[in-house]
Amino acid sequence: MGLEHEELTAQILAAAFEVHTTLGPGMLESAYEACLACELELRGLQVRRQQAVPLIYKGVQIETGYRLDLVVERTVVLELKAVDQLNSVHQAQLISYLRASGYPLGLLINFHTRQLKEGVRAASTVLEISTEIRPSDDDVRRRASADE
């Protein structure tokens, strides 16, 4: 991941942690989407909500109704979930969205977790990665001191 992507990802994750800390688990996905979009905009980032993604099949554009939850700075796709557990279908969905949209990086964020770090995955079509993202030790220490 390039430095600019790392910085942007860090800003997005900080915003997601703020939303999760404020709302906690148990809300609808649409509530997390609206609040995360607001939080990202408050941090000065450009956000698009529910951006349509066309499916091209054998050179023909098929209207499927696929939509990206959030796109940040025309670079990072955010696929948001509020489910008991992420599974491989969710990760495959994000990778498919990246390929169809042409965006280089995506984050899969599940807000229905006790600690948000347990529900974050990354994918990239540029680097062919698919990994869990964990906050740095500094982020964990800041969170722990904020919770006290």
SEPAVO-588153 format. One record per residue (C-alpha): residue number from 1; y, x, z. Coordinates in nm, 2 decimals. Example, Ala and Ser with C-alpha at 12.3 -4.5 7.8 and 13.67 -1.06 7.14 Angstrom:
BEGIN
[1 [-0.45 1.23 0.78]]
[2 [-0.11 1.37 0.71]]
REM end
This chain:
BEGIN
[1 [0.00 0.00 0.00]]
[2 [0.34 0.14 -0.09]]
[3 [0.60 0.20 0.17]]
[4 [0.81 -0.10 0.05]]
[5 [0.51 -0.32 0.07]]
[6 [0.43 -0.19 0.42]]
[7 [0.78 -0.27 0.54]]
[8 [0.78 -0.61 0.38]]
[9 [0.44 -0.69 0.53]]
[10 [0.56 -0.57 0.87]]
[11 [0.86 -0.81 0.85]]
[12 [0.63 -1.10 0.74]]
[13 [0.38 -1.03 1.02]]
[14 [0.66 -1.01 1.28]]
[15 [0.79 -1.35 1.16]]
[16 [0.44 -1.50 1.17]]
[17 [0.39 -1.37 1.53]]
[18 [0.72 -1.53 1.63]]
[19 [0.61 -1.86 1.49]]
[20 [0.27 -1.84 1.65]]
[21 [0.43 -1.74 1.99]]
[22 [0.67 -2.03 1.97]]
[23 [0.44 -2.30 1.84]]
[24 [0.10 -2.18 1.96]]
[25 [-0.23 -2.29 1.79]]
[26 [-0.31 -2.66 1.72]]
[27 [-0.03 -2.77 1.48]]
[28 [-0.08 -2.88 1.12]]
[29 [-0.07 -2.62 0.85]]
[30 [0.24 -2.78 0.70]]
[31 [0.42 -2.73 1.03]]
[32 [0.34 -2.36 1.03]]
[33 [0.45 -2.33 0.67]]
[34 [0.79 -2.49 0.73]]
[35 [0.85 -2.29 1.04]]
[36 [0.74 -1.96 0.89]]
[37 [0.96 -2.02 0.58]]
[38 [1.25 -2.09 0.81]]
[39 [1.18 -1.78 1.02]]
[40 [1.15 -1.56 0.71]]
[41 [1.48 -1.69 0.58]]
[42 [1.65 -1.63 0.92]]
[43 [1.54 -1.27 0.88]]
[44 [1.71 -1.25 0.54]]
[45 [1.40 -1.27 0.32]]
[46 [1.37 -1.48 0.00]]
[47 [1.10 -1.74 0.03]]
[48 [0.95 -1.99 -0.22]]
[49 [0.74 -2.28 -0.09]]
[50 [0.46 -2.45 -0.28]]
[51 [0.50 -2.25 -0.60]]
[52 [0.28 -2.39 -0.88]]
[53 [0.02 -2.15 -1.03]]
[54 [-0.11 -2.23 -1.38]]
[55 [-0.47 -2.17 -1.46]]
[56 [-0.52 -2.01 -1.80]]
[57 [-0.87 -2.08 -1.94]]
[58 [-0.95 -1.92 -2.28]]
[59 [-0.58 -1.91 -2.37]]
[60 [-0.51 -2.27 -2.27]]
[61 [-0.29 -2.35 -1.97]]
[62 [-0.48 -2.60 -1.75]]
[63 [-0.27 -2.80 -1.50]]
[64 [-0.48 -2.78 -1.18]]
[65 [-0.23 -2.84 -0.91]]
[66 [-0.29 -2.50 -0.75]]
[67 [0.01 -2.41 -0.53]]
[68 [0.09 -2.10 -0.34]]
[69 [0.19 -2.18 0.02]]
[70 [0.47 -1.92 0.04]]
[71 [0.59 -1.63 -0.18]]
[72 [0.81 -1.38 -0.01]]
[73 [1.05 -1.16 -0.20]]
[74 [0.87 -1.24 -0.53]]
[75 [0.60 -0.99 -0.41]]
[76 [0.38 -1.12 -0.13]]
[77 [0.18 -1.44 -0.14]]
[78 [0.11 -1.61 0.20]]
[79 [-0.19 -1.84 0.22]]
[80 [-0.17 -2.02 0.55]]
[81 [-0.45 -2.19 0.73]]
[82 [-0.49 -2.38 1.06]]
[83 [-0.87 -2.37 1.08]]
[84 [-1.12 -2.28 1.35]]
[85 [-1.23 -1.97 1.17]]
[86 [-1.15 -1.79 0.84]]
[87 [-1.44 -1.74 0.61]]
[88 [-1.51 -1.57 0.27]]
[89 [-1.40 -1.88 0.07]]
[90 [-1.05 -1.85 0.22]]
[91 [-1.04 -1.48 0.12]]
[92 [-1.17 -1.56 -0.23]]
[93 [-0.90 -1.83 -0.27]]
[94 [-0.63 -1.58 -0.19]]
[95 [-0.77 -1.32 -0.43]]
[96 [-0.79 -1.59 -0.70]]
[97 [-0.43 -1.69 -0.64]]
[98 [-0.32 -1.33 -0.67]]
[99 [-0.50 -1.28 -1.00]]
[100 [-0.37 -1.61 -1.14]]
[101 [-0.01 -1.56 -1.03]]
[102 [0.02 -1.19 -1.10]]
[103 [0.16 -1.11 -0.75]]
[104 [0.03 -0.78 -0.62]]
[105 [-0.02 -0.85 -0.25]]
[106 [-0.13 -1.14 -0.03]]
[107 [-0.17 -1.22 0.33]]
[108 [-0.41 -1.49 0.46]]
[109 [-0.28 -1.61 0.80]]
[110 [-0.47 -1.85 1.02]]
[111 [-0.25 -1.99 1.29]]
[112 [-0.53 -2.17 1.47]]
[113 [-0.62 -1.87 1.69]]
[114 [-0.55 -1.77 2.04]]
[115 [-0.40 -1.44 1.92]]
[116 [-0.26 -1.44 1.57]]
[117 [-0.39 -1.08 1.51]]
[118 [-0.74 -1.23 1.50]]
[119 [-0.64 -1.45 1.20]]
[120 [-0.47 -1.21 0.96]]
[121 [-0.63 -1.07 0.64]]
[122 [-0.47 -0.88 0.35]]
[123 [-0.56 -0.87 -0.02]]
[124 [-0.42 -0.67 -0.31]]
[125 [-0.49 -0.69 -0.68]]
[126 [-0.32 -0.36 -0.73]]
[127 [-0.52 -0.16 -0.48]]
[128 [-0.83 -0.38 -0.48]]
[129 [-0.83 -0.41 -0.11]]
[130 [-0.94 -0.68 0.12]]
[131 [-0.90 -0.61 0.49]]
[132 [-0.81 -0.73 0.83]]
[133 [-0.47 -0.63 0.94]]
[134 [-0.42 -0.55 1.30]]
[135 [-0.08 -0.49 1.47]]
[136 [0.01 -0.14 1.57]]
[137 [-0.03 -0.03 1.94]]
[138 [0.35 -0.06 1.98]]
[139 [0.34 -0.43 1.86]]
[140 [0.06 -0.50 2.11]]
[141 [0.26 -0.34 2.39]]
[142 [0.58 -0.54 2.30]]
[143 [0.38 -0.86 2.28]]
[144 [0.21 -0.79 2.62]]
[145 [0.55 -0.72 2.79]]
[146 [0.70 -1.03 2.63]]
[147 [0.41 -1.25 2.76]]
[148 [0.47 -1.13 3.12]]
REM end
